[in-house]
């Protein structure tokens, strides 16, 4: 299933691993930041009496 990469196998596989790690990190940071913003918005709406 995997093509023969020859002497470049290490570099290619490390590049794939690094790319996947960066994508996972970006998704995690986006979800974490989204939760922060949602929580802050909820607090502002409660202070302004617009809950519900």
Secondary structure, DSSP 8 states (H G I E B T S, - for coil): -----GGGHHHHHHHHHHHHHHHHHHHHHHHHHHHHHHHHHHHHHHHTT---
